[in-house]
Amino acid sequence: MKKAALHVSKYFKVGEVDDRLYGSFIEHLGRAVYEGIYQPESPFADEQGMRKDVLKLVQQLNVPIVRYPGGNFVSGYRWEDSVGPKANRPKKIDLAWSVVETNQFGLNEFMDWSKKAETECMMAVNLGTRGIEDAKNILEYCNIKGGSYYSDLRREHGWEAPHDIKLWCLGNEMDGPWQEGHKTAYEYGRIAAEAGRAMKMLDPTIETVACGSSSLTMPTFGTWEDTVLMECYDQVDYLSLHQYYNNHADNSEEFLANTVAMDQFITQVISICDSVKAKKRGKKDIQLSFDEWNVWYHSNEQDKQIERWTQHPHQLEDVYNFEDALLVAGMMITMLRHADRVKVACLAQLVNVIAPIMTSDTGAWKQTIYYPFELISNLGRGTVLHTEIDVPFYESQHGDTPYIDSVVVMNEEKETVTVFAMNKCLTEEIDLSADLRQFEGYRVDQHIVLTHTDLKAENTEDQPNNVVPRNNGNAKLDSGRLNAVLPNQSFNVITLKKG
């Protein structure tokens, strides 16, 4: 049996977990909105047409913030089309996803849904086909109490109190040629700076997110971040990262090694942000918003068959398997290990579209990736401790890849210490040990294990409990020394509690 030793000290802290690290994303895409969070004709709908079964599952995930309304969708978005009497709202062509948007669910409805889902909104503004004036106007509509044209228009539409949205994305993936109005780095940096300046003049309490490159594999990556931040460093608080992983090659070891690639990606972007800070002689750190991340590839072929210009088709509906859940766990562990700089993250997306939650006319169910997100979101709040682990490696295209990804989170208020550990080894258990004598008086409260013999196992509406976590691990704490056997291909949550 392979052995691993985990080294951690309560005095060596990475940083506090920003709750917004457990955010998600709802875009006007496929069935994320229509038939996802909103379906008035459904027997599961409330008086506003919101699906109550979905709301319950979202609440269990404990999602603090949801990005809206896109995504690629936002680069052609006219927010005015989505407010006011529904009978007057126009049906519009959406070039991003080649569909027709009915606008029957819009900005104000989303804010009502957010309250029911017990979450906040991360709003994106259109810097593709629109610009500074539009960004200022939507902020006025959402955040100003009254006495101006757009704030009074909101009140006229039936929302007396301002929405008071605090986090704003300045466009989306603006270096992508698939984006309406995509720009060079200099062009985008200038409009982001001026839009951010105008918005903060209107409401100094907001924070803004500038677009990083659309992914690590873009030819613009690196030079884009540097050029953009040189233009808008003073006006923005966060820089976005987007990354999706796939297993088209059907090589599970390489697929799970993507946590190494993600770690390298984060480190590189931090370096660029700090370089600009130095060149600017700046005082603030640009923090990171990893506001699109997930596994995405299962639906690629079926999406090619979708008829253009239909309404909310079955689009990007990946059916996730067990190995996807393992990688999602590893990606969340990776972000936690950078909790000092990754302050916001959004699992893309939340319902039906590359999502942990799926719906049909007869119900809603949890995909495999639901469970690692739920466990880490609910148990990973507090202070991330610097976590080192001595463990064997294997070679992947990303270099030396540890068989275990792990991080430890301490919650002093709740007097808990939680170890998250993902065993990537497909054939062997790993014996994990840790010296935790600093945590005197603690005991093992639970050892939850998410595992399955079949990496390709899925959850479906007919078999929703095929892949589920179980509190059946064997972790023990004896004289301050933790020992646990981590099953092969497994995600583990070991919680220690004082008392």
Buried (B, 14 or more C-beta within 10 A) or exposed (E): EBEBEBBBBBEEBBBEBBBBBBBBBBBBBBBBBBBBBBBBEBEBBEEEBBBBBBBEBBEBBBBBBBBBBBBBBBBBBBBBBBBBEEEEBEEBEBBBBBBBBBBBBBBBBBBEBBEBBEBBBBBBBBBBBBBBEBBBBBBBBBBBEEEBEBBBBBBEBEBEEBBBBBBBBBBBBBBBEEBBBBBBBEBBBBBBBBBBBBBBEBBEEBBBBBBBBBBBEBEBBBEBBBBBBBBBBEBBBBBBBBBBBBBEEEEBBBBBBBBBBBBBBBEBBBEBBBBBBEEEEBEEBBBBBBBBBBBBBBBEEEBEEBEEEEEBBBBBBBEBBBBBBBBBBBBBBBBBBBBBBBBBBBBBBBBBBBBBBBBEEEEBBBBBBBBBBBBBBBBBBBBBBBBEBEBBEBEBEBEEBBBBBBBBBBBEEBBBBBBBBBBBBEEBBBBBBBBBEEBEEBEBBBBBBBBBEEBEBBBEEEEBEBBEBEEEBEBBBEEBEBBBBBBBBBBBBBBBBBE
